[in-house]
């Protein structure tokens, strides 16, 4: 019976670790997706194909960073570090806003792209709404 409980505990730990790793992988893939899209001189607009109209730029920023902040918050909630776990919403906002500022700074060096404080503001709205 003790061996069975020990094996079940090992299996539960394995699933718990994989759950945590899955969310962090999703955070990193989302961040890479944002960087790739923002690296394009003229990013594609798939919303025209899907909805038939062009979405405002601020709405795209809100939706993009809403998803990023949501995934980041879940990953921090399941973090190994207890301080991040207990303040996961605060740290998700801080890290996501810093990433948004980095993203806008990065766009200064991309041809045909501009950096705007209002984009960071729209990103921040999406970040806070997700938390």
C-alpha positions in Angstrom: 0.0 0.0 0.0 2.9 2.4 0.8 4.5 1.7 -2.5 1.2 2.5 -4.3 0.8 5.8 -2.5 4.4 6.7 -3.2 3.9 6.0 -6.9 0.7 8.0 -7.0 2.5 10.9 -5.3 5.2 10.7 -7.9 2.6 10.7 -10.8 0.8 13.7 -9.2 4.0 15.6 -8.8 4.9 14.9 -12.4 1.5 16.2 -13.6 1.8 19.2 -11.4 5.3 20.1 -12.8 4.1 19.6 -16.3 1.1 21.9 -15.7 3.4 24.6 -14.5 5.8 24.1 -17.4 3.0 24.2 -19.9 1.8 27.7 -18.8 5.4 29.1 -18.8 5.8 27.7 -22.3 2.6 29.4 -23.4 3.9 32.7 -21.9 7.2 32.5 -23.8 5.4 31.5 -27.0 3.0 34.5 -26.6 5.9 36.9 -26.0 7.8 35.6 -29.1 4.6 35.9 -31.1 4.3 39.6 -30.0 7.9 40.3 -30.9 7.5 38.6 -34.3 4.4 40.6 -35.2 5.9 43.8 -34.0 9.1 43.2 -36.0 7.2 43.3 -39.2 7.3 46.6 -41.0 3.6 46.2 -41.9 2.0 43.5 -39.9 -0.9 41.6 -41.5 -4.5 42.4 -40.6 -6.3 39.1 -40.3 -9.3 40.8 -38.7 -10.4 42.1 -42.1 -10.7 38.6 -43.3 -12.5 37.4 -40.2 -14.9 40.2 -39.5 -15.0 42.3 -42.7 -13.8 45.6 -41.0 -10.6 47.0 -39.7 -10.3 47.1 -35.9 -8.9 50.3 -34.3 -5.3 50.1 -33.3 -6.0 50.6 -29.6 -8.4 47.6 -29.6 -5.8 45.4 -31.1 -3.3 46.4 -28.4 -5.8 45.8 -25.7 -6.7 42.3 -27.0 -3.1 41.3 -27.6 -1.9 42.3 -24.1 -5.1 41.0 -22.4 -4.2 37.5 -23.6 -0.5 37.9 -22.6 -1.3 39.2 -19.1 -4.0 36.5 -18.6 -1.5 33.7 -19.4 1.3 35.3 -17.4 -1.0 35.6 -14.4 -1.8 31.9 -14.5 1.8 31.0 -14.9 2.8 33.2 -11.9 -0.1 31.8 -9.8 1.5 28.3 -10.2 5.1 29.5 -9.8 7.7 27.8 -7.6 8.5 31.2 -5.9 6.0 31.8 -3.1 6.4 35.5 -3.3 5.2 35.5 -7.0 2.5 33.1 -6.2 1.0 35.2 -3.4 1.2 38.4 -5.4 0.6 36.9 -8.8 -1.7 39.6 -10.1 0.6 42.5 -9.1 3.6 40.8 -10.7 1.7 39.9 -13.8 0.8 43.6 -14.3 4.4 44.7 -13.6 6.0 42.2 -15.9 3.5 42.7 -18.7 3.8 46.5 -18.6 7.6 46.3 -18.6 7.3 44.0 -21.7 4.9 46.5 -23.3 7.4 49.3 -22.7 10.2 47.1 -24.1 8.0 46.3 -27.1 7.4 50.0 -27.9 11.1 50.8 -27.4 12.0 47.9 -29.8 9.6 49.3 -32.4 11.8 52.5 -32.6 14.4 50.5 -34.5 11.9 48.8 -37.0 11.6 50.5 -40.4 8.1 51.9 -41.1 7.1 51.4 -37.5 6.5 54.0 -34.9 6.6 54.0 -31.1 3.7 55.6 -29.2 3.0 56.3 -25.6 -0.7 55.7 -26.3 0.1 52.2 -27.4 1.6 51.4 -24.0 -1.5 52.9 -22.4 -3.7 50.7 -24.5 -1.5 47.7 -23.7 -1.8 48.6 -20.0 -5.6 48.7 -20.2 -5.6 45.2 -21.6 -3.1 44.0 -19.0 -5.2 45.4 -16.1 -8.5 44.1 -17.5 -7.0 40.5 -17.6 -6.1 40.6 -13.9 
